[in-house]
């Protein structure tokens, strides 16, 4: 599952610690097994943050661009017990975009 979040609060999009917490909590909400979390700021004053929860089932990632009030979200899992849509919806509830798109990609070998 992946998507685009538009018209988010730029002040939220630059909060690295907050975004780290969001990807960690999203992985828990989706019944994923957290392995590690990484984050970093990029682009100086006009840049954003990338926060990634590495989970045994794959990953949950948020990449933000505060100058565009935009965030890209990826939630991928190979776990049969995991629910990527729950993670995606949780992230949307925390970043509160005025508009967003959500897409599903089946990466199974079927």
KEMAR-525623 format. One record per residue: x, y, z of N, C-alpha, C, O in turn; chain. Coordinates in Angstrom, 3 decimals. Layout:
<rec n_xx="X" n_yy="Y" n_zz="Z" ca_xx="X" ca_yy="Y" ca_zz="Z" c_xx="X" c_yy="Y" c_zz="Z" o_xx="X" o_yy="Y" o_zz="Z" chain="A"/>
...
END
This chain:
<rec n_xx="0.847" n_yy="-1.151" n_zz="0.000" ca_xx="0.000" ca_yy="0.000" ca_zz="0.000" c_xx="0.904" c_yy="1.228" c_zz="0.000" o_xx="1.903" o_yy="1.278" o_zz="0.717" chain="A"/>
<rec n_xx="0.547" n_yy="2.196" n_zz="-0.797" ca_xx="1.325" ca_yy="3.418" ca_zz="-0.854" c_xx="0.397" c_yy="4.567" c_zz="-1.233" o_xx="-0.692" o_yy="4.353" o_zz="-1.767" chain="A"/>
<rec n_xx="0.840" n_yy="5.777" n_zz="-0.952" ca_xx="-0.011" ca_yy="6.901" ca_zz="-1.280" c_xx="0.673" c_yy="8.236" c_zz="-1.080" o_xx="1.835" o_yy="8.316" o_zz="-0.684" chain="A"/>
<rec n_xx="-0.080" n_yy="9.276" n_zz="-1.366" ca_xx="0.382" ca_yy="10.648" ca_zz="-1.304" c_xx="-0.531" c_yy="11.452" c_zz="-0.389" o_xx="-1.755" o_yy="11.375" o_zz="-0.496" chain="A"/>
<rec n_xx="0.067" n_yy="12.216" n_zz="0.502" ca_xx="-0.686" ca_yy="13.055" ca_zz="1.431" c_xx="-0.419" c_yy="14.510" c_zz="1.076" o_xx="0.730" o_yy="14.953" o_zz="1.075" chain="A"/>
<rec n_xx="-1.485" n_yy="15.256" n_zz="0.773" ca_xx="-1.368" ca_yy="16.630" ca_zz="0.319" c_xx="-1.910" c_yy="17.609" c_zz="1.360" o_xx="-2.814" o_yy="17.288" o_zz="2.130" chain="A"/>
<rec n_xx="-1.339" n_yy="18.794" n_zz="1.360" ca_xx="-1.771" ca_yy="19.876" ca_zz="2.251" c_xx="-1.698" c_yy="19.475" c_zz="3.721" o_xx="-2.650" o_yy="19.659" o_zz="4.479" chain="A"/>
<rec n_xx="-0.558" n_yy="18.928" n_zz="4.103" ca_xx="-0.279" ca_yy="18.629" ca_zz="5.506" c_xx="0.304" c_yy="19.881" c_zz="6.172" o_xx="0.797" o_yy="20.778" o_zz="5.488" chain="A"/>
<rec n_xx="0.247" n_yy="19.937" n_zz="7.473" ca_xx="0.836" ca_yy="21.040" ca_zz="8.232" c_xx="2.356" c_yy="20.956" c_zz="8.098" o_xx="2.951" o_yy="19.967" o_zz="8.526" chain="A"/>
<rec n_xx="3.003" n_yy="21.980" n_zz="7.509" ca_xx="4.460" ca_yy="21.928" ca_zz="7.335" c_xx="5.224" c_yy="21.785" c_zz="8.650" o_xx="6.302" o_yy="21.192" o_zz="8.678" chain="A"/>
<rec n_xx="4.673" n_yy="22.322" n_zz="9.735" ca_xx="5.343" ca_yy="22.205" ca_zz="11.034" c_xx="5.422" c_yy="20.748" c_zz="11.473" o_xx="6.395" o_yy="20.347" o_zz="12.112" chain="A"/>
<rec n_xx="4.422" n_yy="19.960" n_zz="11.143" ca_xx="4.416" ca_yy="18.533" ca_zz="11.478" c_xx="5.410" c_yy="17.774" c_zz="10.601" o_xx="6.079" o_yy="16.850" o_zz="11.066" chain="A"/>
<rec n_xx="5.501" n_yy="18.166" n_zz="9.340" ca_xx="6.329" ca_yy="17.446" ca_zz="8.376" c_xx="7.820" c_yy="17.574" c_zz="8.632" o_xx="8.608" o_yy="16.846" o_zz="8.029" chain="A"/>
<rec n_xx="8.230" n_yy="18.487" n_zz="9.517" ca_xx="9.655" ca_yy="18.637" ca_zz="9.818" c_xx="10.030" c_yy="18.071" c_zz="11.186" o_xx="11.175" o_yy="18.208" o_zz="11.618" chain="A"/>
<rec n_xx="9.083" n_yy="17.440" n_zz="11.868" ca_xx="9.325" ca_yy="16.908" ca_zz="13.213" c_xx="9.814" c_yy="15.457" c_zz="13.128" o_xx="9.020" o_yy="14.516" o_zz="13.099" chain="A"/>
<rec n_xx="11.115" n_yy="15.307" n_zz="13.091" ca_xx="11.713" ca_yy="13.980" ca_zz="12.921" c_xx="11.290" c_yy="13.003" c_zz="14.025" o_xx="10.916" o_yy="11.870" o_zz="13.724" chain="A"/>
<rec n_xx="11.341" n_yy="13.413" n_zz="15.272" ca_xx="10.973" ca_yy="12.507" ca_zz="16.368" c_xx="9.515" c_yy="12.078" c_zz="16.271" o_xx="9.192" o_yy="10.910" o_zz="16.487" chain="A"/>
<rec n_xx="8.640" n_yy="13.016" n_zz="15.947" ca_xx="7.221" ca_yy="12.701" ca_zz="15.792" c_xx="7.022" c_yy="11.674" c_zz="14.672" o_xx="6.289" o_yy="10.701" o_zz="14.848" chain="A"/>
<rec n_xx="7.666" n_yy="11.885" n_zz="13.536" ca_xx="7.502" ca_yy="10.976" ca_zz="12.401" c_xx="8.089" c_yy="9.599" c_zz="12.690" o_xx="7.556" o_yy="8.590" o_zz="12.230" chain="A"/>
<rec n_xx="9.180" n_yy="9.550" n_zz="13.447" ca_xx="9.719" ca_yy="8.254" ca_zz="13.890" c_xx="8.669" c_yy="7.515" c_zz="14.718" o_xx="8.424" o_yy="6.327" o_zz="14.508" chain="A"/>
<rec n_xx="8.059" n_yy="8.221" n_zz="15.651" ca_xx="7.031" ca_yy="7.618" ca_zz="16.495" c_xx="5.842" c_yy="7.135" c_zz="15.663" o_xx="5.274" o_yy="6.080" o_zz="15.945" chain="A"/>
<rec n_xx="5.470" n_yy="7.899" n_zz="14.647" ca_xx="4.331" ca_yy="7.534" ca_zz="13.800" c_xx="4.607" c_yy="6.226" c_zz="13.055" o_xx="3.735" o_yy="5.359" o_zz="13.022" chain="A"/>
<rec n_xx="5.792" n_yy="6.055" n_zz="12.455" ca_xx="6.051" ca_yy="4.814" ca_zz="11.723" c_xx="6.145" c_yy="3.618" c_zz="12.676" o_xx="5.737" o_yy="2.511" o_zz="12.326" chain="A"/>
<rec n_xx="6.678" n_yy="3.841" n_zz="13.870" ca_xx="6.748" ca_yy="2.759" ca_zz="14.860" c_xx="5.341" c_yy="2.347" c_zz="15.276" o_xx="5.015" o_yy="1.160" o_zz="15.288" chain="A"/>
<rec n_xx="4.513" n_yy="3.320" n_zz="15.615" ca_xx="3.151" ca_yy="3.006" ca_zz="16.054" c_xx="2.326" c_yy="2.409" c_zz="14.913" o_xx="1.505" o_yy="1.521" o_zz="15.143" chain="A"/>
<rec n_xx="2.534" n_yy="2.886" n_zz="13.694" ca_xx="1.815" ca_yy="2.331" ca_zz="12.536" c_xx="2.145" c_yy="0.853" c_zz="12.355" o_xx="1.269" o_yy="0.052" o_zz="12.030" chain="A"/>
<rec n_xx="3.397" n_yy="0.496" n_zz="12.565" ca_xx="3.775" ca_yy="-0.915" ca_zz="12.427" c_xx="3.086" c_yy="-1.759" c_zz="13.503" o_xx="2.686" o_yy="-2.894" o_zz="13.243" chain="A"/>
<rec n_xx="2.950" n_yy="-1.207" n_zz="14.701" ca_xx="2.260" ca_yy="-1.939" ca_zz="15.780" c_xx="0.778" c_yy="-2.092" c_zz="15.474" o_xx="0.212" o_yy="-3.171" o_zz="15.649" chain="A"/>
<rec n_xx="0.146" n_yy="-1.009" n_zz="15.015" ca_xx="-1.281" ca_yy="-1.027" ca_zz="14.684" c_xx="-1.563" c_yy="-2.082" c_zz="13.614" o_xx="-2.619" o_yy="-2.714" o_zz="13.617" chain="A"/>
<rec n_xx="-0.610" n_yy="-2.263" n_zz="12.701" ca_xx="-0.789" ca_yy="-3.193" ca_zz="11.584" c_xx="-0.330" c_yy="-4.610" c_zz="11.895" o_xx="-0.315" o_yy="-5.464" o_zz="11.009" chain="A"/>
<rec n_xx="0.043" n_yy="-4.867" n_zz="13.145" ca_xx="0.462" ca_yy="-6.199" ca_zz="13.571" c_xx="1.746" c_yy="-6.653" c_zz="12.860" o_xx="1.861" o_yy="-7.802" o_zz="12.432" chain="A"/>
<rec n_xx="2.698" n_yy="-5.732" n_zz="12.746" ca_xx="3.992" ca_yy="-6.044" ca_zz="12.158" c_xx="5.029" c_yy="-6.164" c_zz="13.277" o_xx="4.816" o_yy="-5.676" o_zz="14.387" chain="A"/>
<rec n_xx="6.129" n_yy="-6.804" n_zz="12.977" ca_xx="7.185" ca_yy="-7.025" ca_zz="13.963" c_xx="8.317" c_yy="-6.026" c_zz="13.724" o_xx="9.078" o_yy="-6.162" o_zz="12.766" chain="A"/>
<rec n_xx="8.425" n_yy="-5.033" n_zz="14.590" ca_xx="9.424" ca_yy="-3.983" ca_zz="14.429" c_xx="10.832" c_yy="-4.540" c_zz="14.620" o_xx="11.103" o_yy="-5.233" o_zz="15.600" chain="A"/>
<rec n_xx="11.716" n_yy="-4.239" n_zz="13.689" ca_xx="13.111" ca_yy="-4.657" ca_zz="13.763" c_xx="14.012" c_yy="-3.483" c_zz="14.109" o_xx="14.882" o_yy="-3.593" o_zz="14.973" chain="A"/>
<rec n_xx="13.797" n_yy="-2.335" n_zz="13.419" ca_xx="14.633" ca_yy="-1.157" ca_zz="13.625" c_xx="13.888" c_yy="0.055" c_zz="13.080" o_xx="12.924" o_yy="-0.081" o_zz="12.327" chain="A"/>
<rec n_xx="14.341" n_yy="1.222" n_zz="13.465" ca_xx="13.775" ca_yy="2.454" ca_zz="12.927" c_xx="14.920" c_yy="3.406" c_zz="12.611" o_xx="15.863" o_yy="3.550" o_zz="13.389" chain="A"/>
<rec n_xx="14.819" n_yy="4.045" n_zz="11.465" ca_xx="15.825" ca_yy="5.005" ca_zz="11.011" c_xx="15.106" c_yy="6.276" c_zz="10.571" o_xx="13.980" o_yy="6.225" o_zz="10.075" chain="A"/>
<rec n_xx="15.763" n_yy="7.407" n_zz="10.757" ca_xx="15.198" ca_yy="8.664" ca_zz="10.264" c_xx="16.314" c_yy="9.657" c_zz="10.037" o_xx="17.400" o_yy="9.528" o_zz="10.601" chain="A"/>
<rec n_xx="16.042" n_yy="10.648" n_zz="9.209" ca_xx="17.005" ca_yy="11.710" ca_zz="8.942" c_xx="16.289" c_yy="12.878" c_zz="8.303" o_xx="15.248" o_yy="12.719" o_zz="7.665" chain="A"/>
<rec n_xx="16.866" n_yy="14.060" n_zz="8.486" ca_xx="16.386" ca_yy="15.274" ca_zz="7.837" c_xx="17.216" c_yy="15.496" c_zz="6.586" o_xx="18.380" o_yy="15.102" o_zz="6.527" chain="A"/>
<rec n_xx="16.617" n_yy="16.126" n_zz="5.590" ca_xx="17.341" ca_yy="16.425" ca_zz="4.357" c_xx="16.879" c_yy="17.766" c_zz="3.802" o_xx="15.789" o_yy="18.238" o_zz="4.128" chain="A"/>
<rec n_xx="17.696" n_yy="18.369" n_zz="2.974" ca_xx="17.300" ca_yy="19.563" ca_zz="2.249" c_xx="17.346" c_yy="20.876" c_zz="2.994" o_xx="16.815" o_yy="21.873" o_zz="2.504" chain="A"/>
<rec n_xx="17.963" n_yy="20.912" n_zz="4.164" ca_xx="18.069" ca_yy="22.170" ca_zz="4.901" c_xx="16.729" c_yy="22.717" c_zz="5.348" o_xx="15.821" o_yy="21.956" o_zz="5.685" chain="A"/>
<rec n_xx="16.602" n_yy="24.046" n_zz="5.353" ca_xx="15.387" ca_yy="24.710" ca_zz="5.843" c_xx="14.140" c_yy="24.377" c_zz="5.033" o_xx="13.037" o_yy="24.365" o_zz="5.579" chain="A"/>
<rec n_xx="14.300" n_yy="24.107" n_zz="3.745" ca_xx="13.149" ca_yy="23.826" ca_zz="2.889" c_xx="12.909" c_yy="22.339" c_zz="2.715" o_xx="11.984" o_yy="21.942" o_zz="2.006" chain="A"/>
<rec n_xx="13.714" n_yy="21.521" n_zz="3.342" ca_xx="13.645" ca_yy="20.083" ca_zz="3.146" c_xx="12.578" c_yy="19.397" c_zz="3.965" o_xx="11.557" o_yy="19.986" o_zz="4.323" chain="A"/>
<rec n_xx="12.837" n_yy="18.160" n_zz="4.245" ca_xx="11.865" ca_yy="17.367" ca_zz="4.982" c_xx="12.549" c_yy="16.284" c_zz="5.783" o_xx="13.712" o_yy="16.403" o_zz="6.167" chain="A"/>
<rec n_xx="11.801" n_yy="15.226" n_zz="6.026" ca_xx="12.257" ca_yy="14.122" ca_zz="6.866" c_xx="11.895" c_yy="12.814" c_zz="6.187" o_xx="10.850" o_yy="12.702" o_zz="5.547" chain="A"/>
<rec n_xx="12.761" n_yy="11.834" n_zz="6.330" ca_xx="12.429" ca_yy="10.455" ca_zz="5.990" c_xx="12.475" c_yy="9.652" c_zz="7.277" o_xx="13.432" o_yy="9.749" o_zz="8.045" chain="A"/>
<rec n_xx="11.445" n_yy="8.862" n_zz="7.511" ca_xx="11.376" ca_yy="7.984" ca_zz="8.683" c_xx="10.939" c_yy="6.605" c_zz="8.203" o_xx="9.933" o_yy="6.463" o_zz="7.509" chain="A"/>
<rec n_xx="11.708" n_yy="5.601" n_zz="8.581" ca_xx="11.432" ca_yy="4.243" ca_zz="8.103" c_xx="11.461" c_yy="3.270" c_zz="9.273" o_xx="12.438" o_yy="3.195" o_zz="10.018" chain="A"/>
<rec n_xx="10.376" n_yy="2.533" n_zz="9.416" ca_xx="10.334" ca_yy="1.422" ca_zz="10.363" c_xx="10.633" c_yy="0.161" c_zz="9.565" o_xx="9.861" o_yy="-0.230" o_zz="8.689" chain="A"/>
<rec n_xx="11.749" n_yy="-0.464" n_zz="9.873" ca_xx="12.077" ca_yy="-1.747" ca_zz="9.262" c_xx="11.387" c_yy="-2.820" c_zz="10.088" o_xx="11.612" o_yy="-2.936" o_zz="11.293" chain="A"/>
<rec n_xx="10.560" n_yy="-3.587" n_zz="9.436" ca_xx="9.819" ca_yy="-4.643" ca_zz="10.125" c_xx="10.199" c_yy="-5.977" c_zz="9.500" o_xx="10.642" o_yy="-6.022" o_zz="8.352" chain="A"/>
<rec n_xx="10.030" n_yy="-7.053" n_zz="10.239" ca_xx="10.380" ca_yy="-8.360" ca_zz="9.693" c_xx="9.587" c_yy="-8.661" c_zz="8.425" o_xx="10.043" o_yy="-9.410" o_zz="7.562" chain="A"/>
<rec n_xx="8.412" n_yy="-8.079" n_zz="8.320" ca_xx="7.551" ca_yy="-8.317" ca_zz="7.164" c_xx="7.881" c_yy="-7.400" c_zz="5.975" o_xx="7.462" o_yy="-7.707" o_zz="4.859" chain="A"/>
<rec n_xx="8.610" n_yy="-6.294" n_zz="6.161" ca_xx="9.091" ca_yy="-5.388" ca_zz="5.110" c_xx="9.370" c_yy="-4.011" c_zz="5.703" o_xx="10.359" o_yy="-3.849" o_zz="6.419" chain="A"/>
<rec n_xx="8.512" n_yy="-2.994" n_zz="5.421" ca_xx="8.801" ca_yy="-1.653" ca_zz="5.946" c_xx="7.577" c_yy="-0.738" c_zz="5.927" o_xx="6.606" o_yy="-0.965" o_zz="5.206" chain="A"/>
<rec n_xx="7.670" n_yy="0.306" n_zz="6.751" ca_xx="6.713" ca_yy="1.408" ca_zz="6.779" c_xx="7.556" c_yy="2.675" c_zz="6.645" o_xx="8.461" o_yy="2.904" o_zz="7.448" chain="A"/>
<rec n_xx="7.267" n_yy="3.499" n_zz="5.638" ca_xx="8.102" ca_yy="4.677" ca_zz="5.392" c_xx="7.259" c_yy="5.923" c_zz="5.143" o_xx="6.202" o_yy="5.872" o_zz="4.515" chain="A"/>
<rec n_xx="7.764" n_yy="7.045" n_zz="5.656" ca_xx="7.197" ca_yy="8.363" ca_zz="5.377" c_xx="8.341" c_yy="9.244" c_zz="4.894" o_xx="9.403" o_yy="9.300" o_zz="5.515" chain="A"/>
<rec n_xx="8.115" n_yy="9.921" n_zz="3.791" ca_xx="9.070" ca_yy="10.903" ca_zz="3.271" c_xx="8.311" c_yy="12.216" c_zz="3.120" o_xx="7.284" o_yy="12.257" o_zz="2.442" chain="A"/>
<rec n_xx="8.797" n_yy="13.288" n_zz="3.739" ca_xx="8.068" ca_yy="14.555" ca_zz="3.724" c_xx="8.841" c_yy="15.655" c_zz="3.003" o_xx="10.072" o_yy="15.667" o_zz="2.984" chain="A"/>
<rec n_xx="8.093" n_yy="16.566" n_zz="2.420" ca_xx="8.630" ca_yy="17.779" ca_zz="1.816" c_xx="7.789" c_yy="18.930" c_zz="2.346" o_xx="6.700" o_yy="19.196" o_zz="1.838" chain="A"/>
<rec n_xx="8.297" n_yy="19.616" n_zz="3.375" ca_xx="7.478" ca_yy="20.643" ca_zz="4.034" c_xx="7.149" c_yy="21.808" c_zz="3.120" o_xx="6.078" o_yy="22.402" o_zz="3.247" chain="A"/>
<rec n_xx="8.057" n_yy="22.156" n_zz="2.190" ca_xx="7.782" ca_yy="23.289" ca_zz="1.319" c_xx="6.607" c_yy="23.022" c_zz="0.382" o_xx="5.991" o_yy="23.961" o_zz="-0.121" chain="A"/>
<rec n_xx="6.293" n_yy="21.749" n_zz="0.144" ca_xx="5.150" ca_yy="21.375" ca_zz="-0.689" c_xx="3.958" c_yy="20.894" c_zz="0.146" o_xx="2.906" o_yy="20.561" o_zz="-0.400" chain="A"/>
<rec n_xx="4.128" n_yy="20.860" n_zz="1.466" ca_xx="3.080" ca_yy="20.351" ca_zz="2.375" c_xx="2.683" c_yy="18.927" c_zz="1.978" o_xx="1.504" o_yy="18.573" o_zz="1.995" chain="A"/>
<rec n_xx="3.672" n_yy="18.128" n_zz="1.626" ca_xx="3.444" ca_yy="16.824" ca_zz="1.005" c_xx="4.199" c_yy="15.717" c_zz="1.730" o_xx="5.309" o_yy="15.923" o_zz="2.220" chain="A"/>
<rec n_xx="3.588" n_yy="14.551" n_zz="1.792" ca_xx="4.257" ca_yy="13.364" ca_zz="2.318" c_xx="3.939" c_yy="12.169" c_zz="1.420" o_xx="2.804" o_yy="11.982" o_zz="0.984" chain="A"/>
<rec n_xx="4.962" n_yy="11.374" n_zz="1.160" ca_xx="4.787" ca_yy="10.101" ca_zz="0.461" c_xx="4.850" c_yy="9.003" c_zz="1.515" o_xx="5.715" o_yy="9.020" o_zz="2.391" chain="A"/>
<rec n_xx="3.933" n_yy="8.054" n_zz="1.425" ca_xx="3.844" ca_yy="6.986" ca_zz="2.419" c_xx="3.892" c_yy="5.637" c_zz="1.711" o_xx="3.186" o_yy="5.413" o_zz="0.728" chain="A"/>
<rec n_xx="4.738" n_yy="4.738" n_zz="2.228" ca_xx="4.823" ca_yy="3.371" ca_zz="1.725" c_xx="4.642" c_yy="2.418" c_zz="2.898" o_xx="5.294" o_yy="2.559" o_zz="3.932" chain="A"/>
<rec n_xx="3.756" n_yy="1.452" n_zz="2.726" ca_xx="3.572" ca_yy="0.406" ca_zz="3.729" c_xx="3.553" c_yy="-0.922" c_zz="2.973" o_xx="2.565" o_yy="-1.268" o_zz="2.325" chain="A"/>
<rec n_xx="4.654" n_yy="-1.654" n_zz="3.067" ca_xx="4.745" ca_yy="-2.925" ca_zz="2.363" c_xx="4.941" c_yy="-4.046" c_zz="3.365" o_xx="5.666" o_yy="-3.902" o_zz="4.350" chain="A"/>
<rec n_xx="4.281" n_yy="-5.170" n_zz="3.097" ca_xx="4.373" ca_yy="-6.301" ca_zz="4.005" c_xx="4.183" c_yy="-7.605" c_zz="3.247" o_xx="3.428" o_yy="-7.686" o_zz="2.279" chain="A"/>
<rec n_xx="4.888" n_yy="-8.614" n_zz="3.716" ca_xx="4.680" ca_yy="-9.959" ca_zz="3.190" c_xx="4.058" c_yy="-10.835" c_zz="4.274" o_xx="3.883" o_yy="-12.039" o_zz="4.084" chain="A"/>
<rec n_xx="3.733" n_yy="-10.235" n_zz="5.391" ca_xx="3.166" ca_yy="-10.990" ca_zz="6.501" c_xx="1.691" c_yy="-11.257" c_zz="6.319" o_xx="0.920" o_yy="-10.341" o_zz="6.032" chain="A"/>
<rec n_xx="1.294" n_yy="-12.499" n_zz="6.482" ca_xx="-0.118" ca_yy="-12.854" ca_zz="6.329" c_xx="-0.980" c_yy="-12.296" c_zz="7.452" o_xx="-2.186" o_yy="-12.117" o_zz="7.277" chain="A"/>
<rec n_xx="-0.376" n_yy="-12.019" n_zz="8.601" ca_xx="-1.127" ca_yy="-11.498" ca_zz="9.745" c_xx="-1.098" c_yy="-9.969" c_zz="9.809" o_xx="-1.761" o_yy="-9.371" o_zz="10.657" chain="A"/>
<rec n_xx="-0.342" n_yy="-9.344" n_zz="8.924" ca_xx="-0.201" ca_yy="-7.890" ca_zz="8.936" c_xx="-1.296" c_yy="-7.236" c_zz="8.104" o_xx="-1.826" o_yy="-7.836" o_zz="7.169" chain="A"/>
<rec n_xx="-1.626" n_yy="-5.990" n_zz="8.459" ca_xx="-2.657" ca_yy="-5.250" ca_zz="7.748" c_xx="-2.106" c_yy="-3.885" c_zz="7.341" o_xx="-2.196" o_yy="-2.930" o_zz="8.113" chain="A"/>
<rec n_xx="-1.531" n_yy="-3.780" n_zz="6.126" ca_xx="-0.924" ca_yy="-2.524" ca_zz="5.702" c_xx="-1.921" c_yy="-1.369" c_zz="5.626" o_xx="-1.540" o_yy="-0.215" o_zz="5.824" chain="A"/>
<rec n_xx="-3.170" n_yy="-1.656" n_zz="5.348" ca_xx="-4.166" ca_yy="-0.580" ca_zz="5.275" c_xx="-4.362" c_yy="0.081" c_zz="6.633" o_xx="-4.534" o_yy="1.297" o_zz="6.708" chain="A"/>
<rec n_xx="-4.338" n_yy="-0.702" n_zz="7.704" ca_xx="-4.437" ca_yy="-0.120" ca_zz="9.047" c_xx="-3.270" c_yy="0.821" c_zz="9.316" o_xx="-3.459" o_yy="1.896" o_zz="9.886" chain="A"/>
<rec n_xx="-2.071" n_yy="0.430" n_zz="8.912" ca_xx="-0.897" ca_yy="1.284" ca_zz="9.102" c_xx="-1.045" c_yy="2.568" c_zz="8.301" o_xx="-0.793" o_yy="3.655" o_zz="8.819" chain="A"/>
<rec n_xx="-1.451" n_yy="2.452" n_zz="7.043" ca_xx="-1.614" ca_yy="3.628" ca_zz="6.189" c_xx="-2.654" c_yy="4.580" c_zz="6.784" o_xx="-2.418" o_yy="5.784" o_zz="6.883" chain="A"/>
<rec n_xx="-3.791" n_yy="4.036" n_zz="7.174" ca_xx="-4.848" ca_yy="4.878" ca_zz="7.739" c_xx="-4.405" c_yy="5.550" c_zz="9.038" o_xx="-4.779" o_yy="6.693" o_zz="9.303" chain="A"/>
<rec n_xx="-3.617" n_yy="4.853" n_zz="9.842" ca_xx="-3.084" ca_yy="5.441" ca_zz="11.071" c_xx="-2.196" c_yy="6.644" c_zz="10.738" o_xx="-2.305" o_yy="7.696" o_zz="11.368" chain="A"/>
<rec n_xx="-1.329" n_yy="6.484" n_zz="9.754" ca_xx="-0.443" ca_yy="7.580" ca_zz="9.355" c_xx="-1.266" c_yy="8.780" c_zz="8.881" o_xx="-0.969" o_yy="9.918" o_zz="9.248" chain="A"/>
<rec n_xx="-2.284" n_yy="8.535" n_zz="8.078" ca_xx="-3.161" ca_yy="9.622" ca_zz="7.620" c_xx="-3.799" c_yy="10.322" c_zz="8.818" o_xx="-3.898" o_yy="11.549" o_zz="8.835" chain="A"/>
<rec n_xx="-4.227" n_yy="9.564" n_zz="9.809" ca_xx="-4.867" ca_yy="10.174" ca_zz="10.986" c_xx="-3.900" c_yy="11.058" c_zz="11.769" o_xx="-4.329" o_yy="12.014" o_zz="12.416" chain="A"/>
<rec n_xx="-2.619" n_yy="10.760" n_zz="11.722" ca_xx="-1.620" ca_yy="11.542" ca_zz="12.456" c_xx="-1.117" c_yy="12.757" c_zz="11.668" o_xx="-0.835" o_yy="13.799" o_zz="12.260" chain="A"/>
<rec n_xx="-1.001" n_yy="12.637" n_zz="10.347" ca_xx="-0.490" ca_yy="13.747" ca_zz="9.540" c_xx="-1.603" c_yy="14.691" c_zz="9.077" o_xx="-1.334" o_yy="15.825" o_zz="8.683" chain="A"/>
<rec n_xx="-2.837" n_yy="14.226" n_zz="9.124" ca_xx="-4.023" ca_yy="15.038" ca_zz="8.846" c_xx="-3.956" c_yy="15.831" c_zz="7.533" o_xx="-4.113" o_yy="17.052" o_zz="7.546" chain="A"/>
<rec n_xx="-3.727" n_yy="15.160" n_zz="6.416" ca_xx="-3.728" ca_yy="15.877" ca_zz="5.145" c_xx="-5.140" c_yy="16.344" c_zz="4.785" o_xx="-6.125" o_yy="15.737" o_zz="5.206" chain="A"/>
<rec n_xx="-5.232" n_yy="17.409" n_zz="4.015" ca_xx="-6.544" ca_yy="17.842" ca_zz="3.534" c_xx="-7.038" c_yy="16.940" c_zz="2.415" o_xx="-8.237" o_yy="16.839" o_zz="2.157" chain="A"/>
<rec n_xx="-6.077" n_yy="16.279" n_zz="1.749" ca_xx="-6.406" ca_yy="15.366" ca_zz="0.659" c_xx="-5.337" c_yy="14.282" c_zz="0.589" o_xx="-4.176" o_yy="14.531" o_zz="0.913" chain="A"/>
<rec n_xx="-5.725" n_yy="13.084" n_zz="0.168" ca_xx="-4.726" ca_yy="12.026" ca_zz="-0.007" c_xx="-5.203" c_yy="11.006" c_zz="-1.031" o_xx="-6.394" o_yy="10.883" o_zz="-1.316" chain="A"/>
<rec n_xx="-4.228" n_yy="10.276" n_zz="-1.573" ca_xx="-4.515" ca_yy="9.153" ca_zz="-2.451" c_xx="-3.944" c_yy="7.903" c_zz="-1.799" o_xx="-2.953" o_yy="7.959" o_zz="-1.070" chain="A"/>
<rec n_xx="-4.588" n_yy="6.776" n_zz="-2.076" ca_xx="-4.138" ca_yy="5.496" ca_zz="-1.528" c_xx="-4.173" c_yy="4.472" c_zz="-2.651" o_xx="-5.158" o_yy="4.370" o_zz="-3.383" chain="A"/>
<rec n_xx="-3.076" n_yy="3.706" n_zz="-2.781" ca_xx="-2.973" ca_yy="2.711" ca_zz="-3.860" c_xx="-2.537" c_yy="1.377" c_zz="-3.259" o_xx="-1.885" o_yy="1.322" o_zz="-2.216" chain="A"/>
<rec n_xx="-2.912" n_yy="0.325" n_zz="-3.940" ca_xx="-2.555" ca_yy="-1.024" ca_zz="-3.517" c_xx="-1.764" c_yy="-1.699" c_zz="-4.636" o_xx="-2.183" o_yy="-1.672" o_zz="-5.793" chain="A"/>
<rec n_xx="-0.651" n_yy="-2.291" n_zz="-4.306" ca_xx="0.145" ca_yy="-3.042" ca_zz="-5.270" c_xx="0.312" c_yy="-4.469" c_zz="-4.754" o_xx="0.801" o_yy="-4.682" o_zz="-3.645" chain="A"/>
<rec n_xx="-0.090" n_yy="-5.427" n_zz="-5.553" ca_xx="0.065" ca_yy="-6.832" ca_zz="-5.201" c_xx="1.428" c_yy="-7.297" c_zz="-5.705" o_xx="1.652" o_yy="-7.386" o_zz="-6.912" chain="A"/>
<rec n_xx="2.318" n_yy="-7.587" n_zz="-4.795" ca_xx="3.659" ca_yy="-8.028" ca_zz="-5.173" c_xx="3.847" c_yy="-9.524" c_zz="-4.945" o_xx="4.975" o_yy="-10.010" o_zz="-4.866" chain="A"/>
<rec n_xx="2.759" n_yy="-10.233" n_zz="-4.844" ca_xx="2.858" ca_yy="-11.678" ca_zz="-4.638" c_xx="3.350" c_yy="-12.344" c_zz="-5.923" o_xx="3.332" o_yy="-11.749" o_zz="-7.001" chain="A"/>
<rec n_xx="3.777" n_yy="-13.566" n_zz="-5.780" ca_xx="4.304" ca_yy="-14.302" ca_zz="-6.931" c_xx="3.207" c_yy="-15.099" c_zz="-7.639" o_xx="3.500" o_yy="-15.922" o_zz="-8.506" chain="A"/>
<rec n_xx="1.984" n_yy="-14.866" n_zz="-7.284" ca_xx="0.864" ca_yy="-15.611" ca_zz="-7.890" c_xx="0.620" c_yy="-15.182" c_zz="-9.306" o_xx="-0.281" o_yy="-15.704" o_zz="-9.963" chain="A"/>
END
